[in-house]
């Protein structure tokens, strides 16, 4: 039942898209290139002529690297903030300030510091994804049942044993929640970040199709971006159900 409703919702969106383009095309013939049938018809040429899978692979690699850096920074920082009250008080105002700054605001600084290319893109993606990981991890640490901590301490557990047997299982659900939120933010930031002079990726492909006035191809790329984003979020939800449920 849920699947049928979901498909019906998607069909409704496509129908509204077609109706909007149909109405606009009566006054502007160029608008017909933005129709769903034109976008779907150009997908084969995107695969063969524009090497769509190469661009997809490049974008997914950048997502993976950005998420990895965000986790390397965000999870330990969130753990420390959740554990040390003084550190939480000292860092929360600064972190909240930085969190509210759009990652795209750092684009000029990233290019000046790291140059045009992958390094600047990685920085922007990691900066965008680190905040939900910090917040989720800190919340997870703060919500760990103190009885488990006291039990571990009463059994003279080492710091490593406390970390792996008490804290890691206790914050796993929260970290997975942060990862899912981070993936959503990463996918949104990816496209404009890939307009920083790189020569591959879905963001680059958007610019390329726009410059060539290939609007049907542009809409096809938009469809691909939406479909991939949906699949990434679905994979994150499956990971949450698989690993999070076991640690809840």
C-alpha positions in Angstrom: 0.0 0.0 0.0 2.8 2.4 1.0 4.7 1.6 -2.2 1.6 2.3 -4.4 1.0 5.6 -2.7 4.6 6.6 -3.2 4.5 5.7 -6.9 1.2 7.7 -7.2 2.8 10.7 -5.6 5.8 10.6 -8.0 3.4 10.2 -10.9 1.5 13.3 -9.7 4.7 15.3 -9.6 5.6 14.2 -13.2 2.1 15.1 -14.3 2.3 18.6 -12.7 5.8 19.0 -14.4 4.3 18.1 -17.8 1.4 20.4 -17.4 3.6 23.3 -16.3 5.9 22.9 -19.3 2.9 22.4 -21.7 1.4 25.7 -20.4 4.7 27.6 -20.8 5.4 26.1 -24.2 2.3 27.8 -25.6 4.0 31.1 -25.2 7.6 30.1 -25.4 8.5 27.1 -27.7 11.9 26.8 -25.9 10.1 25.6 -22.8 9.2 22.3 -24.5 12.9 21.2 -24.1 12.2 21.1 -20.3 9.4 18.5 -20.6 9.8 15.1 -18.9 9.5 13.2 -22.2 12.4 15.3 -23.7 14.5 14.7 -20.6 14.0 10.9 -20.6 14.6 10.8 -24.4 18.1 12.4 -24.0 19.3 10.0 -21.2 20.8 7.5 -23.7 22.9 10.2 -25.3 24.0 11.4 -21.9 25.4 8.0 -21.2 27.2 7.5 -24.5 28.2 11.1 -25.5 28.6 12.8 -22.2 30.0 9.9 -20.2 27.2 10.1 -17.5 28.5 7.2 -15.5 32.0 8.8 -15.2 30.4 12.0 -13.8 28.3 10.0 -11.4 31.3 8.1 -10.2 33.3 11.3 -9.7 30.5 12.9 -7.7 30.0 9.8 -5.5 33.7 9.7 -4.8 33.6 13.4 -3.7 30.6 12.6 -1.5 32.5 9.7 0.1 35.6 11.7 0.8 33.7 14.7 2.1 31.7 12.4 4.4 34.8 10.6 5.6 36.5 13.9 6.6 33.4 15.1 8.3 33.2 11.9 10.3 36.9 12.0 11.3 36.4 15.5 12.6 32.7 15.6 13.7 32.4 12.3 15.7 35.4 12.8 18.0 34.5 16.5 18.5 30.9 15.6 19.3 32.1 12.9 21.7 34.3 15.4 23.5 31.6 18.0 23.7 29.1 15.5 25.0 31.6 14.2 27.6 33.2 17.5 28.9 30.7 20.0 30.1 33.3 22.9 30.2 34.2 22.2 26.5 30.5 22.2 25.6 29.9 25.6 27.2 33.1 27.0 25.6 32.5 25.7 22.0 28.7 25.8 21.6 28.4 29.5 20.7 31.3 29.3 18.1 30.0 26.1 16.6 26.4 27.4 16.4 27.8 30.5 14.7 29.8 28.5 12.1 26.9 26.1 11.6 24.7 28.9 10.4 27.1 30.1 7.8 26.3 28.6 4.4 29.1 26.3 3.2 28.8 28.0 -0.2 29.9 31.3 1.5 33.4 29.7 1.9 33.8 29.1 -1.9 36.1 32.1 -2.6 38.2 31.3 0.5 38.4 27.6 -0.4 39.6 28.5 -4.0 42.1 31.0 -2.7 43.5 28.6 -0.1 43.3 25.2 -1.9 43.1 26.2 -5.5 40.6 25.1 -8.1 39.9 21.4 -8.1 38.9 18.5 -5.8 40.6 19.9 -2.7 38.3 22.9 -2.5 35.2 20.7 -3.2 36.3 18.3 -0.4 36.6 21.2 2.0 33.1 22.6 1.2 31.5 19.2 1.4 33.2 18.3 4.7 32.3 21.7 6.2 28.7 21.2 5.2 28.5 17.7 6.6 30.4 18.1 9.9 27.7 19.9 11.9 24.9 17.2 12.0 27.6 14.7 13.0 28.9 16.9 15.8 25.4 17.6 17.1 24.1 14.1 16.8 27.2 12.6 18.5 27.2 15.0 21.4 23.5 14.3 21.9 24.1 10.6 21.9 26.9 10.9 24.5 24.7 13.0 26.7 21.9 10.5 26.6 23.9 7.4 27.4 22.4 5.7 30.4 24.7 6.6 33.4 24.1 3.2 34.9 26.1 1.6 32.1 28.9 4.0 32.7 28.9 3.3 36.4 28.8 -0.5 35.8 31.8 -0.3 33.5 33.7 1.8 36.1 32.8 -0.5 38.9 34.2 -3.4 36.9 37.5 -1.5 36.5 37.1 -1.2 32.7 39.9 0.5 30.9 39.3 3.6 28.8 39.4 1.6 25.6 37.0 -0.9 27.0 34.6 1.8 28.1 34.8 3.4 24.7 34.1 0.2 22.6 31.7 -1.5 25.0 29.7 1.4 26.4 30.1 4.6 24.4 30.2 3.3 20.8 27.1 1.1 21.2 25.4 4.0 23.1 26.0 6.6 20.4 25.7 4.4 17.3 22.1 5.3 16.6 22.8 9.0 16.9 25.8 8.8 14.7 23.8 7.0 12.0 21.2 9.7 12.3 23.9 12.3 11.8 25.2 10.4 8.8 21.8 10.4 7.1 21.4 14.1 7.7 24.9 14.8 6.5 24.3 12.9 3.3 21.2 15.0 2.5 23.2 18.2 3.1 26.2 16.9 1.1 24.0 16.1 -1.9 22.5 19.6 -1.9 25.9 21.3 -1.6 27.6 19.0 -4.2 26.2 20.5 -7.3 27.2 24.1 -6.7 30.5 23.0 -5.2 31.3 21.2 -8.5 31.0 24.4 -10.3 34.4 25.5 -8.9 36.3 24.9 -12.2 36.4 21.1 -12.0 36.0 19.2 -15.3 33.8 16.4 -14.2 30.9 15.6 -11.9 27.2 16.2 -12.0 27.5 19.9 -11.1 30.0 20.4 -13.9 27.6 18.6 -16.2 24.8 21.0 -15.2 27.0 23.9 -16.3 28.1 22.2 -19.5 24.5 21.5 -20.6 23.5 25.0 -19.8 26.3 26.6 -21.7 25.5 24.4 -24.7 21.8 25.4 -24.4 21.0 21.7 -24.2 18.1 22.1 -21.9 16.6 18.7 -22.3 19.9 17.2 -21.3 20.1 19.6 -18.4 16.7 18.3 -17.1 17.9 14.8 -17.6 20.8 15.5 -15.3 18.4 17.0 -12.8 16.4 13.7 -12.9 19.6 11.7 -12.4 20.6 13.9 -9.4 17.2 13.5 -7.8 17.2 9.7 -8.4 20.8 9.3 -7.0 19.9 11.4 -4.0 16.9 9.3 -3.3 19.0 6.1 -3.5 21.6 7.5 -1.2 19.0 8.4 1.4 17.4 5.0 1.0 20.7 3.3 1.6 21.3 5.5 4.8 17.8 4.5 6.0 18.5 0.9 5.5 21.8 1.2 7.4 20.0 2.9 10.2 17.4 0.1 10.4 20.0 -2.6 10.2 22.6 -1.3 12.6 20.7 1.4 14.5 17.9 -0.9 15.5 20.3 -3.4 16.9 21.9 -0.8 19.2 18.7 1.0 20.2 
